[in-house]
Every structure is written in C-alpha cells, then in structure tokens.
Amino acid sequence: MTMSPLSAALVAADSALRTETLGCLEHLPVRVVIDQQVLDDVYDLLDRVERLRADVVLLQANLLKIPLEEFARRLKLTGSEPVIFILHTEAVAKNILEAMQAGAREYICPPLGIPLKEALVRLSAVRGEQASHQQRTLGRVVGFISAKGGAGATTFTSHVATMAARHATKRILLADVDFEAGLLRFILKAKPRYTLRDALDNMHRMDSSYWQALVIRHGEKLEFIAAPEELAERTIPDTRQLGRLLRFIRTLYPLTLLDFGRCYSTAALESLPELDTLYLLVTQDLLTLENAKDFIRMAEERAKGADRIKILLNKVPGKQKPDLDGLESYLGVRPEGVFSEDAEALYETWSEGRLLGSDSVLGRQLGTLAKSILAQDMPESAPKQSDNKGSEPKSAAPSPIAAIKGLGRFLPFMRNSRA
C-alpha cells in the first residue's frame, strides 16, 4: 500500500527502543522532525510539535511528567492535531488499556517493524483524507501596525473588525496586542475582566473553554480580548508564548485581527511568521516613512516574513494624488491601499462614542477593506477605479484598493530622498 509522507516526533530514552524505531522509519516516507531522549519541558515539546506540524508523536511510556490524558488533550488543540503512538518495551494489558483510554492511538512493543509500519500506513490514509479539510479550517490572522503614533493602526483595526463582523458567517476575533497604549477597550467602550496577559500567563492550561472565559462579546459575531490596563502587566509579551497563542487562536476563529499599535513593536516583528498579513500604516510624513523603511529592513534582516508586510497609505487629503511609484521606490513595497484624511468625521464619531459609518469617505473605504479581508483576496475582490483617460472619478477621494497607478506627485522630498 502506498503511503503519503508523514512527519514524526520521537521522544524515547531507551536506546534499544530508539534504535529499532529509527531503523523502521528509515524504510518509510516518514520524516523525523523532532528527536529527543529527555522530556524536561512538556510545553516546549508541544510548541515544537505545533511549529513543525508533526503528524504523530512516538512517545516512550512513562516519560511524561503530566498525565497522558492531559498531554493528548493539548495535542488536539494544536494546528496539526497529531496522534500519539506509545512505545513500550513490553506489553502489559493494564498499561495498554490505560493508554488507549487516555487518548493514545497505538500501543506498540518490540519487535516494532511490522506493527509500527502498519500503524503508520493506517495513519497516512487518515491524514491524507484530512489534509485538505485541515488546511481550510485553520483561520487567518491579520495584523495592523502604525509606522508612527497617529498613523491609524488602532482606528483601522477597530473599524475593520466591527465592519467585517457584520458580514461574517462565523465569529471573528479582535485582539489588542498593543501593550503600551491598549486603546481598543476605550474605543469599543468595553469593560473586560480579563486581558491578553491572562491568556499568555496561562498557556499551560489553555483550551477552548478557558479561552471563552477570557474573551468578551462585542456584537453578535465579534469577540474581543483587550491589552492589559495595569502598568505592572504591560511588560512586552514573551514571543514564544504569543506565537503559541496565535496558533491556538487559528483553530478557533476563521479570522483574527490584531492591533499592534505603533512601530517598533517587537511583538509584531517576532509574530510575522504567524501572520498571514501585517498591514503597516504610513502617512506622507517623512519620519513615518523612515520608520516604516526601518521596520521592513529589520524584518528582512531577521528573515521574519517581510513578504507578509503590506503598506496602507493613510490620511491623504481628498484632492491630492500621491505618487505610488515614488513611494514604492522609497520603501521597496508598493502600497496596497490609499485612504483619505477624514479627521472631522472621526472627531464627530469619537465624541459621540461610535465608529465611522458609510456616510463618510473613510468609513466607506474601511468598509471596502473589511470586505476584501473577509473575502481573503483584497486586490481581486475590491472594486476598481475607472481607467478612462480624461475623466475624473466620481469621488475626489483616492480609492483604498491596491494597484492605483499614475496618480501624480507624492511629495517633493520623495523624489529627492535616498532609496
């Protein structure tokens, strides 16, 4: 029977058991992505299993420092949902029964050759059927960050999340990862009891029921978790814990929107591999553009997924036509969207305790962005401007959608700045 490729995590201290297991795997399309003899940190193993997308954990019995049932439960919360094969030097009926009841898929003893191969063949068939479905069910994570304070990340995140939730068929998540300011709770007028700090500090006990106790509902289809409010809790989140949390969130929501606040956020930079897209908000201010350029450079130097960064140009006066070619030359990334300056409408809505609606230019642009993110394909899903030469668009405001070409001069300094 032909096997589909599998990835495995081997955790075994017994030298004879390890040697026989590795010898059997040599003749099968199974790649050992984790190979360790000790198990001092179970949660580090869980993190590695999740990051490396292991299909199976080949685990020697009695190495775990937590109950096997608890370990199996936590494995099910990871993106790849690996199964457990217990390896033991002898077959004991009581041990086999306990392992199966705790969540192990197989209990295998020497000689390993035939039983291990047959178990992996069965697993390969199951994983092959699940592969396409699993890819579809893992949600997307999209972040927003300002290249400089005031560029609009929090405004965009709050509006896009609430607008997307109106059209979503399932609940989506809005999370405030700005540990410095954490303004979303005030914008949404939310009074959360728990924060993202509580989630990060309790990853060792995280599951879907515990998570639901942390988040609050903001409307029918939007859930929200705030950044910590107390000064003592505003320490920079551990990037490994944050990455683990984001991978867990993917299993719960089809779409998650994150507000990282302002540049230079270590959390945003280190989380890039976990994000589908990070929208970097810039304005026509030179310092803002320099900050954006630095952030992109740091992502490239650290190999942190700079290709996932997309530029959104914000606060463009209604009658101005920015030079996107010049901006692309300066930053190395072409803007995905252009958004209008609409300070008066924002001031009115903030003072009234509400968000922008379709009665404002910026509100309509943000609504278009929300729908395009929800549709998973912003450039293709968005309406296009007319290409008719010699005719002006109906609105003087620039379109928020990418691929706007030939829009005139951006700023004089853009043409004279170093690339």
C-alpha positions in Angstrom: 0.0 0.0 0.0 1.4 3.4 -1.0 1.9 5.8 2.0 1.6 9.6 1.9 4.6 11.3 3.6 4.3 11.9 7.4 6.3 13.9 9.9 7.1 12.4 13.3 8.3 13.5 16.8 10.3 10.8 18.5 10.7 11.0 22.3 12.4 8.0 23.7 15.1 7.4 26.3 15.6 3.7 25.9 18.5 3.2 23.5 17.3 -0.2 22.1 13.8 1.2 21.6 15.1 4.3 19.8 17.4 2.3 17.5 14.7 -0.1 16.5 12.2 2.8 15.9 14.6 4.8 13.8 15.6 1.7 11.8 12.0 1.0 11.0 11.4 4.7 9.9 14.3 4.6 7.5 12.4 2.5 5.1 9.2 4.5 5.3 8.3 8.0 3.9 8.4 9.4 7.5 10.5 12.4 8.4 11.6 12.7 12.0 11.3 16.4 12.7 11.9 16.1 16.5 14.2 13.6 18.0 14.9 13.8 21.8 15.8 11.5 24.6 14.7 13.5 27.6 11.5 15.3 28.3 12.2 18.1 30.8 9.7 20.6 29.3 6.4 19.2 28.1 5.2 22.6 26.9 8.4 23.2 24.9 7.7 19.9 23.2 4.1 20.9 22.5 5.3 24.2 21.0 7.8 22.4 18.7 5.3 19.8 17.7 2.9 22.6 16.7 5.5 24.7 14.8 6.9 21.7 12.9 3.5 20.3 12.1 4.2 16.7 13.3 1.6 14.1 12.3 2.5 11.7 15.1 4.3 11.7 18.4 6.2 8.4 19.0 6.4 8.6 22.8 8.1 6.2 25.2 5.8 5.3 28.0 6.5 6.9 31.5 8.5 9.8 30.2 5.7 12.4 30.7 5.6 14.5 33.8 1.9 15.2 33.3 -1.0 12.7 32.8 -1.1 11.3 29.3 -4.7 12.3 29.1 -3.7 16.0 29.6 -1.0 15.7 27.0 -3.3 14.2 24.5 -5.9 16.9 25.1 -3.3 19.7 24.5 -2.1 18.0 21.3 -5.7 18.2 19.9 -5.6 22.0 20.3 -2.6 22.3 18.0 -3.0 23.1 14.4 -1.9 19.7 13.0 -3.6 17.6 15.7 -1.0 14.9 15.9 -1.8 11.4 17.2 0.1 9.6 19.9 1.8 6.2 19.5 3.0 4.8 22.8 6.3 2.8 22.6 6.9 0.3 25.4 9.5 -2.4 26.0 6.7 -4.9 27.0 3.0 -5.4 26.5 1.0 -5.1 29.7 -2.7 -5.3 29.4 -3.4 -2.8 32.1 -1.0 -0.3 30.6 -2.4 -0.7 27.1 -5.9 -0.1 28.3 -4.9 3.0 30.3 -3.0 4.4 27.3 -6.0 3.9 24.9 -8.4 5.4 27.4 -6.1 8.4 27.8 -6.1 9.2 24.1 -3.2 7.2 22.5 -3.9 5.9 19.0 -1.5 2.9 19.2 0.5 1.0 21.8 3.5 -0.7 20.2 6.1 -3.1 21.7 9.2 -4.8 20.2 9.6 -6.2 17.6 8.4 -2.9 16.2 8.9 -3.5 12.5 5.5 -4.8 11.3 3.1 -3.2 13.9 4.8 0.2 13.6 4.7 0.1 9.8 1.0 -1.0 9.7 0.1 1.7 12.2 1.8 4.4 10.1 0.1 3.2 6.9 -3.3 3.5 8.6 -2.4 6.9 9.9 -1.2 8.0 6.4 -4.5 7.1 4.9 -6.4 9.1 7.5 -4.1 12.1 7.3 -4.4 12.2 3.5 -8.2 12.5 3.8 -7.9 15.2 6.4 -5.2 17.3 4.8 -7.3 19.5 2.5 -10.0 19.9 5.2 -7.5 20.8 7.8 -6.0 23.5 5.5 -9.4 25.0 5.1 -10.4 25.0 8.7 -7.3 26.8 10.1 -8.2 30.5 10.4 -6.2 33.5 9.2 -4.5 36.1 11.4 -4.2 39.7 10.1 -2.3 42.5 12.0 -2.3 46.3 11.8 0.6 48.5 13.0 1.4 52.2 12.6 4.8 53.2 11.4 4.5 56.2 13.8 2.0 57.1 16.5 -1.2 58.5 15.0 -0.9 56.8 11.6 -4.1 54.9 12.2 -3.5 51.3 13.2 -6.0 51.3 16.1 -8.6 53.2 14.0 -8.2 50.7 11.2 -8.3 47.6 13.4 -11.4 48.6 15.3 -13.3 49.6 12.2 -12.3 46.7 10.0 -13.1 44.2 12.8 -16.6 45.6 13.5 -17.4 46.0 9.8 -16.1 42.5 8.9 -18.2 41.1 11.8 -21.4 42.4 10.2 -20.8 40.3 7.1 -19.2 37.3 8.8 -21.0 34.0 8.9 -18.9 32.9 12.0 -17.5 34.7 14.9 -14.2 36.5 14.4 -11.7 37.8 17.0 -10.3 41.3 17.7 -7.2 41.3 19.9 -5.3 44.2 21.3 -1.6 43.4 21.3 -0.5 47.0 22.0 0.8 46.6 25.5 2.0 50.2 25.5 -1.3 52.0 24.9 -4.1 49.5 24.6 -6.7 51.8 23.3 -9.2 49.4 21.9 -11.1 48.9 25.2 -11.8 52.6 25.2 -12.8 52.8 21.5 -15.2 49.9 21.9 -16.3 51.1 25.3 -15.6 47.6 26.6 -15.1 46.6 30.2 -13.2 43.3 30.1 -12.5 41.4 33.2 -9.5 39.5 31.7 -6.8 40.5 29.2 -4.3 39.1 26.8 -1.8 39.0 29.7 -4.1 36.4 31.5 -4.1 34.3 28.3 -0.3 34.4 27.9 0.3 33.6 31.5 -2.0 30.6 31.4 -1.0 29.0 28.1 -0.2 25.8 30.1 -3.9 25.4 30.8 -5.3 26.9 27.7 -8.2 25.2 25.9 -11.4 26.4 24.1 -13.5 26.6 27.3 -10.8 28.5 29.2 -10.4 30.9 26.3 -14.1 31.6 26.2 -13.9 32.7 29.8 -11.3 35.3 28.8 -12.9 37.0 25.8 -16.0 39.2 25.7 -18.7 39.5 23.1 -18.9 42.8 21.2 -21.9 42.3 19.0 -23.2 39.0 17.6 -20.2 37.9 15.5 -17.2 39.7 17.2 -15.3 38.6 20.2 -12.7 40.9 21.9 -9.7 40.5 24.2 -8.0 43.6 25.5 -4.4 44.5 26.2 -3.6 44.8 29.9 -4.6 48.0 31.6 -2.5 47.8 34.8 1.0 49.3 34.4 2.7 46.3 36.1 1.1 43.9 33.5 2.3 45.9 30.4 5.6 44.1 30.0 6.4 43.0 26.5 4.8 39.6 25.8 7.1 36.6 25.5 7.3 36.0 21.8 7.2 32.2 22.1 4.1 32.3 24.2 2.5 34.8 21.9 3.3 32.6 18.9 1.8 29.6 20.7 -1.4 31.6 21.5 -1.8 32.8 17.9 -1.5 29.2 16.6 -4.1 28.2 19.2 -6.4 31.0 18.1 -6.2 29.9 14.4 -8.1 26.7 15.5 -11.0 28.7 16.9 -11.7 31.6 14.5 -11.8 31.9 10.7 -10.4 35.4 11.0 -8.4 37.2 13.8 -7.5 40.9 13.7 -4.6 42.2 15.8 -3.8 45.8 16.8 0.0 46.0 17.4 -0.1 49.8 18.0 3.0 51.7 16.8 6.3 50.8 15.2 8.8 49.4 16.5 6.8 46.6 18.1 8.9 43.6 19.0 5.7 41.6 19.3 4.7 42.4 15.7 8.2 41.7 14.3 8.6 38.4 16.0 5.0 37.4 15.2 5.3 37.9 11.5 5.8 34.1 10.8 2.5 33.5 12.5 0.6 36.2 10.5 -1.0 35.9 7.1 -0.7 39.7 6.6 0.6 42.6 8.6 -0.7 46.0 7.3 1.8 48.7 8.0 0.0 52.1 8.2 2.0 55.1 6.9 1.3 58.7 6.2 3.2 61.3 4.0 5.3 62.4 7.0 9.0 61.8 6.4 9.7 60.4 9.9 6.8 57.9 9.5 8.2 56.7 6.2 11.7 56.3 7.7 10.2 54.2 10.5 8.3 52.1 8.0 11.5 51.6 6.0 13.4 50.6 9.1 10.7 48.1 10.1 10.7 46.4 6.7 14.5 46.3 6.8 14.5 44.6 10.3 12.0 42.0 9.1 14.2 41.2 6.1 17.4 41.0 8.1 15.9 38.6 10.6 14.1 36.6 7.9 10.8 37.2 9.7 8.5 37.1 6.7 8.9 40.6 5.3 6.8 39.5 2.2 3.8 39.4 4.5 4.0 43.2 5.2 1.6 45.3 3.1 1.6 49.1 3.1 -1.5 51.2 3.5 -1.2 54.9 2.9 -3.4 56.8 5.3 -4.5 60.5 5.8 -4.2 61.6 2.2 -6.1 64.9 1.5 -9.0 64.4 -0.7 -7.7 66.3 -3.7 -4.1 65.0 -3.5 -2.9 62.3 -5.9 0.1 60.6 -4.3 2.9 59.1 -6.4 2.8 55.5 -5.5 5.7 54.7 -7.8 7.8 57.1 -5.8 6.6 55.5 -2.6 7.4 52.0 -3.8 10.9 53.1 -4.8 11.4 54.6 -1.4 10.1 51.8 0.8 10.6 48.8 -1.6 7.0 47.9 -1.2 4.1 49.2 -3.2 1.0 50.4 -1.2 -1.9 48.1 -1.2 -4.3 50.9 -0.5 -4.8 54.7 -0.2 -7.1 56.1 2.5 -8.5 59.6 2.8 -7.9 62.2 5.5 -11.2 62.4 7.3 -10.4 64.0 10.7 -13.7 65.8 11.0 -15.8 62.7 10.6 -13.5 60.8 13.1 -13.8 63.6 15.6 -17.5 63.6 15.4 -17.9 59.9 15.8 -15.3 59.6 18.6 -17.1 62.4 20.5 -20.4 60.6 20.1 -19.0 57.3 21.2 -19.4 55.5 17.9 -17.5 54.3 14.9 -17.5 55.6 11.3 -20.3 54.6 9.0 -20.9 54.6 5.3 -21.8 58.3 5.5 -18.1 59.2 5.5 -15.5 58.7 2.8 -13.1 57.0 5.2 -15.9 54.8 6.6 -16.7 53.6 3.1 -13.1 52.9 2.3 -12.6 50.9 5.6 -15.8 49.0 4.8 -14.3 48.0 1.4 -11.1 46.9 3.1 -13.1 44.9 5.7 -15.0 43.0 3.0 -11.8 42.4 1.0 -10.1 40.9 4.0 -13.1 38.8 4.7 -13.1 37.6 1.1 -9.4 36.5 1.6 -8.4 38.3 -1.6 -8.2 42.0 -1.3 -6.9 43.0 -4.7 -9.3 40.8 -6.6 -12.4 41.4 -4.5 -12.3 45.1 -4.4 -13.9 47.5 -6.9 -11.6 49.1 -9.4 -11.4 52.7 -10.5 -12.2 53.7 -14.0 -9.3 53.6 -16.4 -10.9 56.0 -18.8 -8.4 58.7 -19.5 -9.5 62.3 -19.3 -12.4 61.6 -16.9 -12.3 62.1 -13.2 -13.6 59.6 -10.7 -17.0 60.4 -9.1 -15.3 61.0 -5.7 -12.3 63.2 -5.2 -11.1 60.7 -2.5 -8.5 58.2 -3.6 -9.5 54.5 -3.8 -8.5 52.3 -0.9 -7.6 49.5 -3.2 -4.2 48.5 -4.5 -2.8 48.9 -8.0 -3.5 52.6 -8.3 -1.1 53.8 -11.0 -0.2 57.2 -12.4 -1.7 59.3 -9.6 0.7 62.2 -9.9 3.3 63.6 -7.5 3.5 62.1 -4.0 5.7 64.6 -2.2 8.6 66.7 -3.4 11.0 65.1 -0.9 10.1 61.6 -2.1 11.8 62.3 -5.4 15.0 63.6 -3.7 15.3 61.1 -0.8 17.6 58.2 -0.9 16.1 54.9 -2.0 
